Amino acid sequence: MAETSIQAEALEEVLTNCILGCQKQDWQVLDTVIDLLVRTYQVDAKRITLEDAMIQKVYLLFSKVDYITLKDHLNFHYSINANIFRLLRNCCAGSPRNIELLVRNTKFLDAIICWLRYHTNKLSNDTEEENDSNHDKMLIAVKCCLQFLANAVGGQSQDGDPMKRYIWQNFDFNTQRKLLNTDCPGVRKITTAIIYNCMLDDGIFRSVVDEFPILVSMIDGIIFELRTDHPSEWSYFILQRILEHQVAVGDLLQNIPMERSINFIDVMTNMLTQDNAENRAPRISEYNLIPIFRLLKHNLVDLKIEKSVQERKPRNFELIFALLRLACEVTANEHSQYSFLEDEELFKLTSTVLQIIHKVYKQSPLREALRIDFPPSFSAAMQMKKNLVRLIANLAYNRPAMQNLANKIDTVPLILDLAHYDYQNPFIREWAIVATRNLLKDNPANQAIVRGIFNACAADQRSIREQIKERLAEQNRL
């Protein structure tokens, strides 16, 4: 405690000298002193208990530097302010008492938020008079300010945290969106960390999800950040936090651009894939998934027309791929108890569209029409077929009603033909074998269909029949 007291006294004395240097406008000396101050207390700052007088001195130093430089249109203050933010950041790291003291000094926090808002606008406007050097210094200062705010709202605090509430109320969505649109991955990462930590507070979270325009704006901005070359992992955490609660997913997808809708669906798919890998129940509520399956069925109805398969634009194909990938992950989860997994209409549509695409793709003149931006070994049709077969396999697993429905709509012969025709494609072949096994398991009617097809095959097809039998036997032994 004695050492801490000495450190605090030394820190306060240096701050007093910094204020005197500011009054003399000896900027170079001030910059050097405060930089040394930050380096000296980089590790020990959190062990120093700040006092109101000390906070007031930091505030006075900050306001004097900001006032003089704005009045005289000077740019040297970026490094000084950056170091002030670094000092505050270090004091707040793991020190709830210092954070509590800071949140009581609302004038200081107001000044910091105003500074951040002003310079975020400058970064966003990217004015020509700002040369590269000053732009970089301003970016560093903004990043240091955000780091201070991130430390102030971090940690496992209880709901109703006054610092989180204060920063969230003043850290407006317009500023957040501009920071998410910057070219600096570090700025975007810290911004998303602040948003996520604030949204851990249930009151703040409800204020976001209960206001649809705010929710749309936030998700649109977060997905925009995810589409950058270096997306922040905090962006995924934000969307996961939202998706674990009931939100109007259908309305959200209608209010954001197609590309971002696909990204949003992909985030949901990644969550489900992780749940499957960890053998746990899906975190996404049924309420959020029902609109996705409704949208999938809508698009499958459209694809029932052969002409739409041939003429559908690549972007729409990508949406359907995203929906199918999600549906496959949902239906693959053994812990899923969703009511829509018993949807016979979905099974019928999946089987019908698979039959149409398989028929169209077998017509060689149309093969190239279905090719879009995929690796050479894959075409749109192949991707679509693989996911449709996988969805049929998952829906039929341990569901006698789906097995019986497959018997009525000739799904079993279709799957066998796929296994034959696409035997050289390992992805379709393996899922066709799984689908056949799931359709035949404990279902004499479907087993009889397969026996009839095998008996009707010509002699030159015997090798193919034997291969299919062997594959099915292998799957049954697993």
C-alpha positions as CSV (number, residue, x, y, z in Angstrom):
1,M,0.0,0.0,0.0
2,A,2.9,2.4,0.8
3,E,4.5,1.7,-2.6
4,T,1.1,2.4,-4.3
5,S,0.7,5.6,-2.4
6,I,4.2,6.8,-3.4
7,Q,3.4,5.9,-7.0
8,A,0.1,7.9,-6.9
9,E,1.9,10.9,-5.4
10,A,4.6,10.7,-8.1
11,L,1.9,10.4,-10.8
12,E,0.0,13.4,-9.5
13,E,3.2,15.5,-9.3
14,V,4.0,14.7,-13.0
15,L,0.5,15.6,-14.0
16,T,0.9,18.9,-12.3
17,N,4.1,19.6,-14.2
18,C,2.3,18.5,-17.5
19,I,-0.4,21.1,-16.9
20,L,2.3,23.8,-16.3
21,G,3.9,22.7,-19.6
22,C,0.6,23.0,-21.3
23,Q,0.1,26.5,-20.0
24,K,3.6,27.5,-21.3
25,Q,2.7,25.8,-24.6
26,D,6.0,23.9,-24.6
27,W,4.4,21.1,-26.6
28,Q,7.6,19.1,-27.4
29,V,8.6,18.9,-23.8
30,L,5.0,18.1,-22.8
31,D,4.8,15.3,-25.4
32,T,8.1,13.8,-24.2
33,V,7.1,13.9,-20.5
34,I,3.6,12.4,-20.9
35,D,5.0,9.7,-23.2
36,L,7.5,8.8,-20.5
37,L,4.8,8.9,-17.9
38,V,2.7,6.4,-19.8
39,R,5.7,4.1,-20.3
40,T,6.5,4.3,-16.6
41,Y,3.1,3.3,-15.5
42,Q,2.2,0.9,-18.3
43,V,2.1,-2.0,-15.9
44,D,1.6,-0.4,-12.5
45,A,-1.2,2.0,-13.4
46,K,-4.0,-0.3,-12.5
47,R,-2.5,-0.7,-9.0
48,I,-2.8,3.0,-8.4
49,T,-6.0,4.1,-6.8
50,L,-7.0,7.3,-8.5
51,E,-8.3,10.2,-6.6
52,D,-10.8,12.9,-7.7
53,A,-8.0,15.5,-7.6
54,M,-5.9,13.3,-9.9
55,I,-8.8,12.8,-12.3
56,Q,-9.4,16.5,-12.4
57,K,-5.8,17.1,-13.4
58,V,-6.0,14.6,-16.2
59,Y,-9.2,16.3,-17.4
60,L,-7.7,19.7,-17.1
61,L,-4.7,18.6,-19.1
62,F,-6.9,17.0,-21.8
63,S,-9.2,20.0,-22.1
64,K,-6.4,22.5,-22.3
65,V,-4.6,20.6,-25.0
66,D,-7.8,20.1,-27.0
67,Y,-8.9,23.7,-26.6
68,I,-5.6,25.3,-27.7
69,T,-5.1,23.0,-30.7
70,L,-8.6,23.4,-32.0
71,K,-8.5,27.2,-31.6
72,D,-5.1,27.4,-33.4
73,H,-5.8,24.6,-35.9
74,L,-2.8,22.6,-34.7
75,N,-2.4,18.9,-35.2
76,F,0.5,18.0,-32.8
77,H,-2.0,17.2,-30.1
78,Y,-2.8,13.8,-31.5
79,S,0.2,12.1,-29.8
80,I,-0.4,14.0,-26.5
81,N,-4.1,12.9,-26.4
82,A,-3.2,9.4,-27.4
83,N,-0.9,9.2,-24.4
84,I,-3.7,10.6,-22.1
85,F,-6.0,7.8,-23.4
86,R,-3.2,5.3,-22.9
87,L,-2.8,6.4,-19.3
88,L,-6.6,6.1,-18.7
89,R,-6.7,2.8,-20.5
90,N,-4.0,1.4,-18.2
91,C,-5.6,2.7,-15.1
92,C,-8.9,1.0,-16.0
93,A,-7.4,-2.4,-16.9
94,G,-8.7,-4.7,-14.2
95,S,-9.4,-1.9,-11.7
96,P,-13.2,-1.6,-11.0
97,R,-12.5,1.0,-8.4
98,N,-10.8,3.3,-10.9
99,I,-13.6,2.7,-13.4
100,E,-16.2,3.6,-10.7
101,L,-14.3,6.8,-10.0
102,L,-14.2,7.8,-13.7
103,V,-17.9,7.2,-14.3
104,R,-18.7,9.7,-11.6
105,N,-16.7,12.3,-13.5
106,T,-19.2,12.7,-16.3
107,K,-17.8,16.0,-17.5
108,F,-14.5,14.3,-18.3
109,L,-16.3,11.3,-20.0
110,D,-18.5,13.8,-22.0
111,A,-15.4,15.6,-23.2
112,I,-13.8,12.3,-24.3
113,I,-16.9,11.1,-26.1
114,C,-17.2,14.5,-27.9
115,W,-13.6,14.3,-28.9
116,L,-14.1,10.8,-30.3
117,R,-17.2,11.8,-32.2
118,Y,-15.5,14.9,-33.7
119,H,-12.4,13.0,-34.8
120,T,-14.4,10.0,-36.1
121,N,-16.2,12.4,-38.4
122,K,-12.8,13.8,-39.5
123,L,-11.6,10.3,-40.3
124,S,-14.8,9.5,-42.1
125,N,-14.6,12.7,-44.2
126,D,-10.9,12.2,-44.9
127,T,-10.3,15.8,-45.7
128,E,-7.6,16.7,-48.2
129,E,-5.8,19.1,-45.9
130,E,-4.9,16.2,-43.6
131,N,-1.6,14.8,-44.8
132,D,-0.8,11.1,-44.3
133,S,1.3,11.7,-41.2
134,N,-1.4,13.7,-39.4
135,H,-4.0,11.2,-40.5
136,D,-2.0,8.3,-39.1
137,K,-1.5,10.2,-35.8
138,M,-5.2,10.9,-35.5
139,L,-6.0,7.3,-36.2
140,I,-3.7,6.2,-33.4
141,A,-5.3,8.7,-31.0
142,V,-8.8,7.4,-31.9
143,K,-7.7,3.8,-31.4
144,C,-6.2,4.7,-28.0
145,C,-9.5,6.4,-27.0
146,L,-11.4,3.3,-28.0
147,Q,-9.0,1.1,-26.1
148,F,-9.8,3.2,-23.0
149,L,-13.5,2.8,-23.5
150,A,-13.1,-1.0,-24.2
151,N,-11.3,-1.4,-20.9
152,A,-13.9,0.7,-19.1
153,V,-16.8,-1.6,-20.2
154,G,-14.9,-4.9,-20.2
155,G,-14.9,-7.5,-17.5
156,Q,-17.7,-9.6,-15.9
157,S,-19.7,-6.8,-14.3
158,Q,-23.3,-7.2,-13.3
159,D,-26.3,-5.9,-15.2
160,G,-26.9,-2.2,-14.7
161,D,-23.2,-1.3,-14.9
162,P,-23.2,2.5,-14.8
163,M,-20.1,2.8,-17.1
164,K,-21.6,0.6,-19.7
165,R,-24.9,2.4,-19.5
166,Y,-23.2,5.8,-19.8
167,I,-21.0,4.9,-22.7
168,W,-23.8,3.2,-24.6
169,Q,-26.1,6.2,-24.2
170,N,-23.4,8.6,-25.5
171,F,-21.6,6.3,-28.0
172,D,-24.2,6.9,-30.7
173,F,-25.0,4.5,-33.6
174,N,-23.8,7.0,-36.2
175,T,-20.4,7.1,-34.6
176,Q,-20.3,3.3,-34.3
177,R,-21.2,2.9,-38.0
178,K,-18.5,5.3,-39.1
179,L,-15.9,3.5,-37.0
180,L,-17.0,0.1,-38.5
181,N,-16.6,1.6,-42.0
182,T,-12.9,2.6,-41.4
183,D,-10.1,0.8,-43.3
184,C,-8.3,0.1,-40.0
185,P,-8.9,-3.4,-38.7
186,G,-7.8,-2.4,-35.2
187,V,-10.3,0.4,-35.0
188,R,-13.1,-2.0,-36.2
189,K,-12.0,-4.7,-33.7
190,I,-12.0,-2.4,-30.7
191,T,-15.4,-0.8,-31.7
192,T,-17.0,-4.3,-32.0
193,A,-15.5,-5.2,-28.6
194,I,-17.1,-2.2,-27.0
195,I,-20.5,-2.9,-28.6
196,Y,-20.4,-6.6,-27.5
197,N,-19.4,-5.9,-23.9
198,C,-22.1,-3.2,-23.6
199,M,-24.7,-5.7,-25.0
200,L,-23.8,-8.2,-22.3
201,D,-25.9,-5.9,-20.1
202,D,-29.5,-7.2,-20.5
203,G,-31.0,-3.8,-20.3
204,I,-28.8,-2.5,-23.1
205,F,-29.4,-5.7,-25.1
206,R,-33.2,-5.3,-24.9
207,S,-33.0,-1.7,-25.9
208,V,-31.3,-2.9,-29.2
209,V,-33.4,-5.9,-30.1
210,D,-36.7,-4.3,-29.1
211,E,-36.2,-1.3,-31.4
212,F,-36.3,-2.8,-34.9
213,P,-34.7,0.2,-36.8
214,I,-31.8,0.1,-34.4
215,L,-31.4,-3.6,-34.7
216,V,-31.4,-3.5,-38.5
217,S,-28.8,-0.7,-38.5
218,M,-26.6,-2.5,-36.1
219,I,-26.7,-5.9,-37.9
220,D,-26.2,-4.2,-41.3
221,G,-23.1,-2.4,-39.9
222,I,-21.8,-5.6,-38.2
223,I,-22.2,-7.7,-41.4
224,F,-20.6,-5.0,-43.4
225,E,-17.6,-5.3,-41.1
226,L,-17.6,-9.1,-41.5
227,R,-17.3,-8.7,-45.3
228,T,-13.9,-6.9,-44.9
229,D,-10.6,-8.6,-45.5
230,H,-9.8,-8.7,-41.8
231,P,-13.1,-9.1,-39.9
232,S,-13.3,-8.9,-36.1
233,E,-14.2,-11.9,-34.1
234,W,-16.2,-9.7,-31.9
235,S,-18.6,-9.1,-34.8
236,Y,-19.4,-12.9,-34.8
237,F,-20.0,-12.7,-31.0
238,I,-22.4,-9.8,-31.4
239,L,-24.5,-11.7,-34.0
240,Q,-24.4,-14.9,-31.9
241,R,-25.6,-12.9,-28.9
242,I,-28.5,-11.6,-30.9
243,L,-29.4,-14.9,-32.5
244,E,-29.6,-16.7,-29.1
245,H,-32.7,-14.6,-28.5
246,Q,-36.0,-14.2,-30.4
247,V,-35.6,-11.5,-33.1
248,A,-37.6,-10.9,-36.3
249,V,-35.1,-12.7,-38.6
250,G,-37.5,-12.7,-41.6
251,D,-38.0,-8.9,-41.4
252,L,-34.3,-8.4,-40.9
253,L,-33.5,-10.3,-44.1
254,Q,-35.9,-8.1,-46.0
255,N,-34.4,-4.9,-44.7
256,I,-30.7,-5.5,-45.5
257,P,-29.0,-6.0,-48.9
258,M,-29.0,-9.5,-50.5
259,E,-25.2,-9.9,-50.0
260,R,-25.5,-9.1,-46.3
261,S,-28.5,-11.4,-45.9
262,I,-26.4,-14.2,-47.2
263,N,-23.6,-13.3,-44.7
264,F,-26.1,-13.2,-41.9
265,I,-27.4,-16.7,-42.9
266,D,-23.8,-17.9,-43.0
267,V,-23.2,-16.7,-39.5
268,M,-26.2,-18.8,-38.4
269,T,-24.8,-21.8,-40.2
270,N,-21.4,-21.4,-38.5
271,M,-23.1,-21.4,-35.1
272,L,-25.1,-24.5,-36.0
273,T,-21.9,-26.2,-37.3
274,Q,-20.1,-25.5,-34.1
275,D,-23.0,-26.8,-32.1
276,N,-23.0,-30.0,-34.1
277,A,-19.2,-30.4,-33.7
278,E,-19.6,-30.0,-29.9
279,N,-22.6,-32.3,-29.8
280,R,-24.9,-29.9,-28.1
281,A,-28.4,-28.5,-28.8
282,P,-28.6,-25.6,-31.2
283,R,-28.3,-22.2,-29.6
284,I,-30.5,-20.5,-32.2
285,S,-34.1,-20.5,-31.2
286,E,-36.9,-22.1,-33.3
287,Y,-38.5,-18.7,-33.5
288,N,-35.4,-17.4,-35.5
289,L,-35.2,-20.5,-37.7
290,I,-38.8,-20.7,-38.8
291,P,-38.5,-17.6,-41.2
292,I,-35.4,-19.2,-42.7
293,F,-37.1,-22.4,-43.5
294,R,-40.1,-20.5,-44.8
295,L,-37.8,-18.6,-47.1
296,L,-36.2,-21.8,-48.3
297,K,-39.5,-23.3,-49.1
298,H,-40.5,-20.2,-51.1
299,N,-37.3,-20.5,-53.2
300,L,-37.8,-24.2,-53.7
301,V,-41.3,-23.6,-55.0
302,D,-39.8,-21.2,-57.5
303,L,-37.3,-23.8,-58.6
304,K,-40.0,-26.4,-59.3
305,I,-40.3,-24.7,-62.7
306,E,-37.5,-26.1,-64.9
307,K,-37.1,-22.7,-66.7
308,S,-36.3,-21.0,-63.4
309,V,-33.5,-23.5,-62.8
310,Q,-32.0,-22.5,-66.2
311,E,-32.4,-18.8,-65.9
312,R,-31.9,-18.1,-62.2
313,K,-29.3,-15.4,-61.6
314,P,-26.1,-16.4,-59.7
315,R,-26.9,-14.2,-56.7
316,N,-30.2,-16.0,-56.2
317,F,-28.4,-19.3,-56.4
318,E,-26.0,-18.1,-53.7
319,L,-29.0,-17.3,-51.4
320,I,-30.5,-20.8,-52.0
321,F,-27.1,-22.4,-51.3
322,A,-26.8,-20.4,-48.0
323,L,-30.3,-21.5,-47.0
324,L,-29.7,-25.1,-47.9
325,R,-26.4,-25.2,-46.0
326,L,-28.2,-23.8,-42.9
327,A,-31.0,-26.3,-43.3
328,C,-28.5,-29.2,-43.6
329,E,-26.8,-28.2,-40.3
330,V,-30.1,-27.8,-38.5
331,T,-31.4,-31.2,-39.6
332,A,-28.1,-32.8,-38.8
333,N,-28.3,-31.9,-35.1
334,E,-29.5,-34.9,-33.1
335,H,-30.6,-32.7,-30.3
336,S,-32.9,-30.6,-32.5
337,Q,-36.6,-30.7,-31.4
338,Y,-37.9,-28.2,-33.9
339,S,-41.4,-28.8,-35.1
340,F,-40.6,-27.8,-38.7
341,L,-38.4,-30.9,-39.1
342,E,-41.6,-32.9,-39.5
343,D,-42.7,-30.6,-42.4
344,E,-43.8,-33.0,-45.2
345,E,-44.1,-30.1,-47.6
346,L,-40.5,-29.3,-47.2
347,F,-39.6,-32.9,-47.9
348,K,-41.7,-33.0,-51.0
349,L,-40.3,-29.7,-52.3
350,T,-36.7,-30.9,-51.7
351,S,-37.3,-34.2,-53.5
352,T,-39.1,-32.5,-56.4
353,V,-36.4,-29.8,-56.9
354,L,-33.7,-32.5,-56.7
355,Q,-35.5,-34.5,-59.4
356,I,-35.8,-31.4,-61.7
357,I,-32.2,-30.3,-61.3
358,H,-31.0,-33.9,-61.8
359,K,-33.0,-34.1,-65.0
360,V,-31.9,-30.7,-66.3
361,Y,-28.3,-31.4,-65.6
362,K,-28.3,-34.7,-67.4
363,Q,-29.2,-32.7,-70.6
364,S,-25.6,-31.8,-71.7
365,P,-26.5,-28.5,-73.5
366,L,-27.8,-27.1,-70.3
367,R,-24.8,-28.0,-68.1
368,E,-22.8,-24.9,-68.8
369,A,-25.9,-22.7,-68.2
370,L,-25.9,-23.8,-64.6
371,R,-22.2,-23.2,-64.0
372,I,-21.3,-20.2,-61.8
373,D,-18.4,-19.0,-59.7
374,F,-17.3,-22.3,-58.1
375,P,-14.1,-24.3,-58.3
376,P,-13.8,-26.2,-61.6
377,S,-14.8,-29.5,-60.0
378,F,-18.1,-28.0,-58.9
379,S,-21.0,-26.5,-60.8
380,A,-24.1,-24.9,-59.3
381,A,-26.0,-28.0,-60.1
382,M,-23.5,-30.2,-58.3
383,Q,-23.6,-28.0,-55.2
384,M,-27.3,-27.8,-55.2
385,K,-27.7,-31.6,-55.7
386,K,-25.3,-32.4,-52.9
387,N,-27.1,-30.2,-50.4
388,L,-30.6,-31.4,-51.5
389,V,-29.5,-35.0,-51.1
390,R,-28.0,-34.3,-47.7
391,L,-31.2,-32.5,-46.6
392,I,-33.3,-35.5,-47.7
393,A,-31.0,-37.9,-45.8
394,N,-31.3,-35.8,-42.6
395,L,-35.0,-35.4,-42.8
396,A,-35.5,-39.1,-43.3
397,Y,-33.3,-40.1,-40.4
398,N,-35.5,-41.9,-37.8
399,R,-38.6,-40.3,-39.2
400,P,-41.0,-43.1,-40.5
401,A,-43.5,-40.5,-41.8
402,M,-40.8,-39.1,-44.1
403,Q,-39.8,-42.6,-45.2
404,N,-43.4,-43.4,-46.1
405,L,-43.8,-40.1,-48.0
406,A,-40.6,-40.9,-50.0
407,N,-42.3,-44.1,-51.0
408,K,-45.3,-42.2,-52.4
409,I,-43.3,-39.5,-54.4
410,D,-40.6,-41.9,-55.8
411,T,-37.7,-40.4,-53.9
412,V,-36.0,-43.8,-53.5
413,P,-35.5,-44.4,-57.3
414,L,-34.3,-40.8,-57.6
415,I,-31.6,-41.3,-55.0
416,L,-30.5,-44.5,-56.6
417,D,-30.2,-42.9,-60.0
418,L,-28.1,-40.1,-58.4
419,A,-25.8,-42.7,-56.9
420,H,-25.5,-44.2,-60.4
421,Y,-25.2,-41.1,-62.5
422,D,-23.0,-39.1,-60.1
423,Y,-20.9,-42.0,-58.9
424,Q,-17.6,-40.2,-59.8
425,N,-18.6,-37.3,-57.6
426,P,-17.7,-38.4,-54.0
427,F,-19.7,-35.7,-52.3
428,I,-23.0,-36.6,-54.0
429,R,-22.3,-40.3,-54.0
430,E,-21.6,-40.5,-50.3
431,W,-24.7,-38.5,-49.4
432,A,-26.8,-40.5,-51.8
433,I,-25.7,-43.7,-49.9
434,V,-26.5,-42.1,-46.5
435,A,-30.0,-41.0,-47.9
436,T,-30.6,-44.5,-49.2
437,R,-29.7,-46.1,-45.9
438,N,-32.0,-43.7,-43.9
439,L,-34.9,-44.2,-46.3
440,L,-34.6,-48.0,-46.1
441,K,-34.0,-48.4,-42.4
442,D,-36.8,-50.4,-40.8
443,N,-39.0,-49.7,-43.8
444,P,-40.1,-52.8,-45.8
445,A,-41.9,-50.8,-48.5
446,N,-38.8,-48.8,-49.5
447,Q,-36.7,-52.0,-49.2
448,A,-39.0,-53.7,-51.7
449,I,-38.6,-50.8,-54.1
450,V,-34.9,-51.2,-54.1
451,R,-35.1,-54.9,-54.6
452,G,-37.4,-54.4,-57.5
453,I,-35.0,-51.9,-59.1
454,F,-32.1,-54.2,-58.7
455,N,-33.9,-57.1,-60.2
456,A,-35.0,-55.1,-63.2
457,C,-31.4,-53.8,-63.9
458,A,-29.7,-55.2,-67.0
459,A,-26.8,-57.5,-66.6
460,D,-24.2,-54.8,-67.6
461,Q,-25.4,-52.7,-64.6
462,R,-24.7,-55.5,-62.1
463,S,-21.3,-54.0,-61.1
464,I,-22.9,-50.7,-60.2
465,R,-25.6,-52.5,-58.2
466,E,-23.0,-54.5,-56.3
467,Q,-21.0,-51.3,-55.5
468,I,-24.1,-49.6,-54.1
469,K,-24.8,-52.7,-52.0
470,E,-21.3,-52.7,-50.7
471,R,-21.5,-49.0,-49.8
472,L,-24.8,-49.6,-48.0
473,A,-23.4,-52.5,-46.1
474,E,-20.4,-50.4,-45.0
475,Q,-22.7,-47.6,-43.8
476,N,-24.8,-50.1,-41.8
477,R,-21.7,-51.6,-40.1
478,L,-20.7,-48.0,-38.9
